[in-house]
Amino acid sequence: MREKKLDVVSAVDAAAHALAAHDGAAPVALVVVVNAPADADLGRRLVVTADSVTGSLGSVDLDVSAVALARDALTTRARGRHRLESHEGEWEVYVEVQRSLPELVIVGAGHIARPLCQIGSMIGFRVTVIDDRSEFADERWFPDADRVLVVDYNEPFERVEVRSDSFIVLVTRGHKYDYDCIQQLLSTKSRPAYLGMIGSRRRVRAAFEALVGDGVDPERLADVHAPIGLDIAAETPEEIALAIAAELVAVRRGGGGGMLRGEENVLGRVIRGRGRGR
């Protein structure tokens, strides 16, 4: 790893790095001096990614400490003021991390997708909506979406990159389409941050039984949130969208989510049922 070092990073340069990270470039940690010993420069900056460093705070030992702090922030997403020591005395720096917004991929452009798209955008997701029907996958119905795509459910993710920070919600119009989509996802190495499938306990269990029967590892199925959403006794499309969005937030913030999932334990019943059948 070769680290690029420049003496001075201007506020404009730092803003450009932050904007690039927000738009999909590598996450970046910005470190700026906010309090320094006498005769030291305030406002010096470091721009730190996982494999590069730009700028300097004015001394090698201070830079080493600040880079370590920044790399830790890239992992923990923590931000705030920190005190550092150098041969010149005590410094205070502020660390902030910028990264692209996580993507929410809503598969199915029906009555639940519309309020879910709106809520998802409000709570900080870049929203992509996909459907195989052009009359449903229409930007007029999803003004808050970043992208609305007409796809073939035989290759639903051909134009959508599934990453470790992707949140995928399956709310198609039928069991077959949910099954086809989830089978494709689970047959690849991609493991999104969240994969949820709507449906009743019976519908989810039937899908899980078929997937296990087709050779899908039950361990991969354990990643699937189904039934989807938190249990808030939702009935209307808007309430169901809210329940799903609440689970998305729980997972994004480090919680497990899945009150419905835990209560139903559909996958456990599928595995136990197969065991009894042997």
Backbone hydrogen bonds, N-H to C=O, Kabsch-Sander energy under -0.5 kcal/mol:
donor,donor_aa,acceptor,acceptor_aa,energy
3,E,1,M,-0.5
4,K,2,R,-0.5
10,S,8,V,-0.5
14,A,10,S,-2.5
15,A,11,A,-2.3
16,A,12,V,-2.1
17,H,13,D,-2.2
18,A,14,A,-2.3
19,L,15,A,-2.6
20,A,16,A,-2.3
21,A,17,H,-2.2
22,H,18,A,-2.2
23,D,19,L,-1.7
24,G,21,A,-1.4
25,A,20,A,-2.8
28,V,98,Q,-2.7
29,A,48,V,-3.4
30,L,96,E,-3.3
31,V,29,A,-0.5
31,V,46,L,-2.6
32,V,94,Y,-2.1
33,V,44,R,-2.2
34,V,92,E,-2.8
35,N,92,E,-1.8
40,A,37,P,-1.9
43,G,33,V,-1.8
44,R,41,D,-0.6
46,L,31,V,-2.5
47,V,54,T,-2.8
48,V,29,A,-2.8
48,V,46,L,-0.5
49,T,52,S,-2.3
54,T,47,V,-2.3
56,S,7,D,-0.7
56,S,45,R,-0.8
63,D,59,S,-2.3
64,V,60,V,-2.3
65,S,61,D,-1.8
66,A,62,L,-2.5
67,V,63,D,-2.9
68,A,64,V,-1.9
69,L,65,S,-2.0
70,A,66,A,-2.5
71,R,67,V,-2.8
72,D,68,A,-1.9
73,A,69,L,-1.9
74,L,70,A,-2.0
75,T,71,R,-1.1
76,T,72,D,-2.6
77,R,73,A,-2.6
80,G,95,V,-2.2
82,H,93,V,-2.5
84,L,91,W,-2.3
86,S,89,G,-2.3
89,G,86,S,-1.3
91,W,84,L,-3.2
92,E,35,N,-3.1
93,V,82,H,-2.8
94,Y,32,V,-2.6
95,V,80,G,-2.4
96,E,30,L,-2.1
98,Q,28,V,-3.1
101,L,22,H,-0.7
103,E,165,D,-0.5
104,L,126,R,-2.8
105,V,103,E,-0.6
105,V,167,F,-3.4
106,I,104,L,-0.7
106,I,128,T,-3.1
107,V,105,V,-0.7
107,V,169,V,-3.1
108,G,106,I,-0.8
108,G,130,I,-3.3
114,R,110,G,-1.2
116,L,112,I,-2.0
117,C,113,A,-2.6
118,Q,114,R,-1.7
119,I,115,P,-2.6
120,G,116,L,-2.9
121,S,117,C,-2.1
122,M,118,Q,-1.8
123,I,119,I,-1.8
124,G,121,S,-1.2
125,F,120,G,-2.0
126,R,102,P,-2.5
127,V,125,F,-0.6
128,T,104,L,-3.0
129,V,147,R,-2.3
130,I,106,I,-2.6
131,D,149,L,-1.7
134,S,132,D,-0.6
136,F,133,R,-1.2
137,A,133,R,-3.1
138,D,136,F,-2.3
141,W,138,D,-1.8
142,F,138,D,-0.7
142,F,139,E,-0.6
145,A,142,F,-1.5
146,D,127,V,-2.4
147,R,127,V,-1.7
149,L,129,V,-2.9
151,V,131,D,-2.2
151,V,149,L,-0.6
153,Y,151,V,-0.6
155,E,152,D,-2.3
158,E,155,E,-1.5
160,V,157,F,-0.8
162,V,160,V,-0.6
163,R,161,E,-0.7
166,S,163,R,-1.6
167,F,103,E,-3.0
168,I,166,S,-0.5
168,I,194,Y,-2.9
169,V,105,V,-2.8
169,V,167,F,-0.5
170,L,196,G,-3.1
171,V,107,V,-2.7
171,V,169,V,-0.8
178,D,174,G,-1.8
179,Y,175,H,-2.5
180,D,176,K,-2.5
181,C,177,Y,-2.3
182,I,178,D,-2.7
183,Q,179,Y,-2.5
184,Q,180,D,-1.8
185,L,181,C,-2.2
186,L,182,I,-2.5
187,S,183,Q,-1.0
188,T,185,L,-1.2
193,A,166,S,-1.2
194,Y,166,S,-1.6
195,L,223,D,-0.6
196,G,168,I,-2.7
197,M,225,H,-2.2
198,I,170,L,-2.3
204,V,200,S,-2.7
205,R,201,R,-2.5
206,A,202,R,-2.3
207,A,203,R,-1.9
208,F,204,V,-2.7
209,E,205,R,-2.7
210,A,206,A,-2.1
211,L,207,A,-2.3
212,V,208,F,-2.7
213,G,209,E,-2.3
214,D,210,A,-1.5
215,G,212,V,-1.6
216,V,211,L,-2.6
220,R,217,D,-1.4
221,L,217,D,-1.4
222,A,218,P,-1.3
223,D,220,R,-1.7
224,V,221,L,-1.9
225,H,195,L,-3.4
226,A,224,V,-1.0
228,I,197,M,-0.6
230,L,243,A,-1.6
232,I,230,L,-1.3
240,I,236,T,-2.7
241,A,237,P,-2.4
242,L,238,E,-1.9
243,A,239,E,-2.2
244,I,240,I,-2.3
245,A,241,A,-2.7
246,A,242,L,-2.3
247,E,243,A,-1.5
248,L,244,I,-2.1
249,V,245,A,-2.2
250,A,246,A,-2.1
251,V,247,E,-2.4
252,R,248,L,-2.7
253,R,249,V,-2.4
254,G,251,V,-1.5
255,G,250,A,-3.2
260,L,229,G,-1.0
262,G,258,G,-3.0
263,E,259,M,-2.2
264,E,260,L,-2.6
265,N,261,R,-2.6
269,R,265,N,-1.6
270,V,266,V,-2.1
271,I,267,L,-2.6
272,R,268,G,-2.5
273,G,269,R,-2.4
274,R,270,V,-2.1
275,G,271,I,-1.9
276,R,272,R,-2.0
277,G,273,G,-1.2
278,R,274,R,-0.5
278,R,275,G,-0.9
